Amino acid sequence: MGEVAAAAPLTGPGTGADIRALTDLLPGADGPLPLLILDQRPEMAVRSGAAEGVNLFVSALLSMGLTLVTTIPISEPPALAPGWRLELSARRAARLTAPDGSIIWGGECGQPRPWRALITRTSRCAVLIGAIGLWPGPGERPPTRIETLLDQAAHAEELVGGLVEACC
């Protein structure tokens, strides 16, 4: 797996501009996992054609090892996504890289202490990415609303996920 240069900042120009990041916990049989939800700005969800309606971003993520999420709630953690990596630095800076080292997302997100502690303890983070519909969302996010939007994105085949290596 390619390491990212230590001098590289965790955020890059434009990497977080079209994606909204939210953190949460994903319940699991062995305890909760940290969860990072990346919501693609709706106008950025480029389709391959009117008849097909395939989100090219989602297709690219599938080709890089993430898997399609088809149901919400998720009863098991997403499949392991080898080579994917989530790096956290300062309290709000984060970067998600693909197996080839390309930055998929870099920006700021809330990182509550329990969430960061789980990252430190498990060295893993569940990641869900897609055109979810949270953009722009209100400051408060009732859990049932997020779950409903995630479920709609899953049924529309607009949601991918994976369990990625993570470090603080």
MORARA-V779311 format. One record per backbone hydrogen bond with DSSP energy under -0.5 kcal/mol. CO is the residue of the C=O (numbers start at 1). NH is the residue of the N-H. E is the energy in kcal/mol with one decimal. If there is no record, write none. Layout:
((CO | NH | E) (CO | NH | E))
This chain:
((5 | 8 | -1.6) (12 | 15 | -1.2) (16 | 19 | -0.9) (18 | 41 | -3.1) (20 | 39 | -3.0) (22 | 37 | -3.1) (24 | 35 | -2.7) (25 | 27 | -0.6) (26 | 33 | -2.3) (28 | 31 | -1.6) (33 | 26 | -3.2) (34 | 126 | -2.9) (35 | 24 | -2.3) (36 | 38 | -0.5) (36 | 128 | -2.5) (37 | 22 | -2.4) (37 | 39 | -0.6) (38 | 40 | -0.6) (38 | 130 | -2.0) (39 | 20 | -2.6) (41 | 44 | -2.2) (42 | 45 | -1.4) (44 | 46 | -2.3) (46 | 56 | -3.0) (49 | 53 | -3.1) (54 | 48 | -1.8) (54 | 56 | -0.6) (55 | 59 | -2.4) (56 | 60 | -2.4) (57 | 61 | -2.2) (58 | 62 | -2.2) (59 | 63 | -2.0) (60 | 64 | -0.9) (61 | 66 | -2.0) (62 | 65 | -1.5) (67 | 161 | -2.5) (68 | 70 | -0.6) (73 | 75 | -0.6) (79 | 163 | -2.4) (80 | 82 | -0.7) (81 | 84 | -1.7) (84 | 165 | -1.4) (85 | 87 | -0.5) (85 | 97 | -2.8) (86 | 167 | -2.0) (87 | 95 | -2.1) (90 | 89 | -0.6) (90 | 93 | -0.7) (92 | 109 | -2.0) (93 | 89 | -2.1) (94 | 107 | -2.2) (95 | 87 | -2.9) (95 | 97 | -0.5) (96 | 104 | -2.5) (96 | 105 | -1.6) (97 | 85 | -2.0) (98 | 101 | -2.3) (99 | 2 | -0.6) (102 | 98 | -2.5) (102 | 104 | -0.7) (105 | 96 | -3.4) (107 | 94 | -2.4) (112 | 115 | -0.5) (112 | 116 | -2.4) (113 | 117 | -2.7) (114 | 118 | -1.8) (115 | 119 | -1.8) (116 | 120 | -2.5) (117 | 121 | -2.4) (118 | 122 | -3.0) (119 | 123 | -2.5) (123 | 166 | -1.8) (125 | 164 | -2.8) (126 | 36 | -2.8) (127 | 162 | -1.7) (128 | 38 | -3.1) (129 | 160 | -2.7) (130 | 40 | -3.1) (130 | 132 | -1.4) (142 | 145 | -0.9) (142 | 146 | -1.7) (143 | 147 | -2.6) (144 | 148 | -2.2) (145 | 149 | -2.4) (146 | 150 | -2.9) (147 | 151 | -2.3) (148 | 152 | -2.3) (149 | 153 | -2.4) (150 | 154 | -2.5) (151 | 155 | -2.5) (152 | 156 | -1.6) (153 | 158 | -3.2) (154 | 157 | -1.5) (158 | 131 | -1.1) (159 | 69 | -2.7) (160 | 129 | -2.8) (161 | 67 | -2.7) (162 | 127 | -2.8) (162 | 164 | -0.7) (163 | 81 | -2.6) (164 | 125 | -1.9) (165 | 86 | -2.8) (167 | 88 | -2.3))
